[in-house]
Every structure is written in C-alpha cells, then in structure tokens.
Amino acid sequence: MRMLFVVKPTRGPDWDTSKPLQEQDGWPEHAAFMNRLAAAGFVVLGGPVSEDGQVMLIVDAADEDEIRSKLAGDPWRQSGLLESDSIERWTILLDAADPDASLS
C-alpha cells in the first residue's frame, strides 16, 4: 500500500530572503537532485505553495526515516539553505484517478 507524506522544508540560516527560489545559491544542483527523486517516484509532487516561496512536497516513502535519509543528500541542506522538515502522514480519502477511493 502506498504511503504518502506531506513534507514542508524549513529555510536554513543561509537562505537569502532577498532572492526568489530559483535564484538561491546552488539552484541547478538542488533542482537536479529533486528531479532525480521525482524520476525515482519518491517525490510525487512538489513546489511553492505561497507567495513567500514556502515549498511543499508529497513523497511516497515507507516512513519518516526514509524521508530524512533521502533528503539529507540535497545540496541545499548540505549548504545550510534548508534544514529541518515538517513531515506528516497523508491519508487519501478522495482520489479522482481511483473511483473506488471515495467517502462513504
């Protein structure tokens, strides 16, 4: 059974608030890393959810330990642009792609 989690990264001390997401130092390396996680099916969805650039990821993982382990390799985490994450298990009750998953 697929286990999805909502992950909200926290900006680290080296985040430059005067720059947008794509202009932060190391953007190409971070983007390549995240694209690899998406290609592997680990990151299902991801992107900014607010005007200030707060990001949310939907990940398919066994548990929080797997999430923390995989995200630790992110160049932005290693350079101090990102640090801890809010991680919550997401129970899907409605899914347009799965008509059998509905509220009843």
C-alpha atoms as one frame of an Amber mdcrd trajectory, in Angstrom:
protein
   0.000   0.000   0.000   1.259   3.427  -0.973   2.206   5.692   1.947   2.219
   9.376   1.158   3.617  12.122   3.330   3.373  15.906   3.221   6.821  17.416
   3.703   7.396  21.125   4.317  11.070  22.086   4.377  12.248  24.871   6.681
  14.617  27.520   5.379  18.051  27.452   6.888  20.313  30.281   8.055  21.916
  30.689   4.625  18.614  31.308   2.792  18.737  34.755   1.125  15.294  36.278
   1.642  16.044  38.938  -0.979  16.176  36.287  -3.736  13.405  34.140  -5.217
  13.592  30.344  -5.075  15.292  29.858  -8.448  17.957  32.489  -7.693  19.210
  30.939  -4.458  22.824  29.741  -4.497  23.132  26.199  -5.827  19.731  26.152
  -7.554  20.909  23.981 -10.514  22.344  21.333  -8.172  19.263  21.361  -5.927
  16.913  21.157  -8.930  18.866  18.225 -10.402  18.749  16.392  -7.057  14.994
  16.924  -6.680  14.378  15.908 -10.309  16.191  12.615  -9.622  13.944  11.972
  -6.600  10.867  12.683  -8.738  12.100  10.419 -11.554  12.557   7.634  -8.993
   8.960   8.088  -7.793   9.963   9.271  -4.322   8.743  12.844  -4.842   5.232
  12.617  -6.245   4.508  16.366  -6.320   6.408  19.419  -5.205   6.539  23.170
  -5.468   5.858  26.518  -3.829   2.528  26.936  -2.031   2.699  30.595  -1.083
   3.880  33.974  -2.309   6.874  33.837   0.028   8.153  30.652  -1.623   7.236
  28.137   1.103   7.506  24.715  -0.526   5.505  21.540  -0.042   6.451  18.060
  -1.208   4.278  14.984  -1.458   6.524  11.959  -1.088   5.962   8.226  -1.351
   8.026   6.610   1.400   7.983   3.802   3.935   8.449   6.115   6.916   9.915
   9.386   8.187  13.393   7.873   8.480  13.457   7.140   4.750  12.357  10.705
   4.005  15.019  12.262   6.226  17.694   9.943   4.828  16.933  10.700   1.188
  16.509  14.443   1.674  19.818  14.650   3.566  21.604  14.372   0.205  20.073
  17.627  -1.045  22.842  20.153  -1.799  20.703  22.901  -0.253  20.591  21.010
   3.049  24.321  20.453   2.973  24.962  24.161   2.361  22.566  25.500   5.015
  19.798  26.773   2.721  17.335  24.204   4.090  17.211  22.401   7.395  14.515
  20.511   9.258  11.192  19.399   7.805   7.631  19.174   8.954   6.596  15.637
   7.965   3.030  14.376   8.224   1.432  11.149   7.023  -1.320  11.895   4.489
  -4.367   9.644   4.369  -6.008   9.926   0.963  -9.807   9.728   1.132 -10.584
  11.192  -2.282  -8.743  10.370  -5.493 -10.110  11.302  -8.921  -7.813   8.720
 -10.518  -9.281   5.962  -8.308 -13.105   5.972  -8.345 -13.168   3.300  -5.624
 -11.495   5.723  -3.206 -14.374   7.853  -2.024 -16.008   8.981   1.163 -18.737
   6.624   2.231
